[in-house]
Amino acid sequence: MNNFRLVEMVLNGDYIGLYFLTETIRIDKNRVNIYEQQDGETDPELITLGWLIEVDNYKDECQITLLENDSWNLTLRYHSPEYLSTQQLQWFTNEFNTINSAIYSNDKNSTDWENYIDVESMARFFIIQEVMDNPDGFHGSFYLHKDLSEDAKWIAGNLGSCVL
């Protein structure tokens, strides 16, 4: 997992705030230690696993944009793989449209989204964003990853050994 430090920022004598200083997030045995989705993969068994993505608010060529709800779009940047096959793009788009539909279900008692997202990691991530008052935490630099395992779910954040 990525190493990080809490730092207090002072700029020109003015206190700016408390920040996380962290390593770049990437798939690596010492960073996000998961199977890495291959560029241009077409095998349906492998396309569903080994992804590192970022919910982002900047334009980039390695991203897709979906309608999240009536008010805004959801922009997802894929960090791994770097180049998508048609099959990968279709799966990736369908996966997040399905998750989005489950989250915004008309049935407010529905827990279908839990079939796709790891609840504990998402709760931990949201609490940290709220405590740190991070305005970019939900629509910018919000990472998710999904490993190669039978019942893999999307894991939110990558905060190393930070435990609540």
Secondary structure, 3 states (H helix, E strand, C coil): CCCEEEEEEEECCEEEEEEEEECCCCECCCCECCCCCCCCCCCHHHHCCCEEEEECCCCCCCEEEEECCCCCEEEEEEEECCCCCHHHHHHHHHHHHHHHHHHCCCCCCCCHHHHCECHHHHHHHHHHHHHCCCCCCCCCCEEEEECCCCCCCEEECCCCCCCC
